[in-house]
């Protein structure tokens, strides 16, 4: 399998990093103040994770996410997430298959295939929250924006390409009032040549996402090493243990020049499932 940044069929990717613009003077201070003003902490239930127990019963727990605005640092607010390659398996029509052409791609649970495709992705349950801030509006939430997310399955395969019969682990979500898009998915496997990651494209509106136009950014999130090592000790991820041992964040072809804006926060465990969170600025 080609690592997902070097397949010959993919157009030349955009430059690795955008130039980071530093805000100075009174305007910069105003933006920092705007990011820090709302420090009231709260949490909200965003879904449930059901886990099968060894005795045949099922345990269901609520997945929550923090809405504490004080956790958004000035650096996150003012530094845009880097532009990255979409890799050879985007499924957005840029190099063949186009999952965005089917409006059923708008969904929060992306574990199953839909339409003429078949199959369900097996693996450790993950609830993913991506919160998008609009730097052009003082880091206000990108309310009404949209995110197209895709990633490898437990075996390191990509639907519509190396798992051609499936279109699972691909979905589009519309940002809520906090700029957050949430998905229910699985913990992705690791394959030779890449650090464990997820791909995403951010669009100004849901209509733009479905038309694959006016992208604000194409990027990737990285999963922390301790969470990967813990997840890959679970059943079904044996091949990922070996692949993970062959790479590192410092050697990964995408993340080796810095991962500060792309390293997600992960909580949970293999038995109860994980919550993955990333706040990013576009």
Buried (B, 14 or more C-beta within 10 A) or exposed (E): BBBBBBBEEBEEBBEBEEEEEEBEEEEEEEBBEBBBEEEEEEEEEBBEBEBEEEEEEEEEEEBBBBBEBEBBEBEBBBBBBBBBBBBBBBBBEEBEBBBBEBEEBBBBEBBBBBEEBEBEBEBBBBBBBBBBBBBEEBBEBBBEBBBBBBBBBBBBBBBBBBBEEBBBBBBBBBBBEBBBBBBBBBBBBBBEBBBBBBBBBBBBBBEBBBEBEEBBBBBBBBBBBEBBEBBBEBEBBEBBBEBBEEBEBEEBBBBBEEBEBBBBBBBBEBEBBBBBBBBBBB
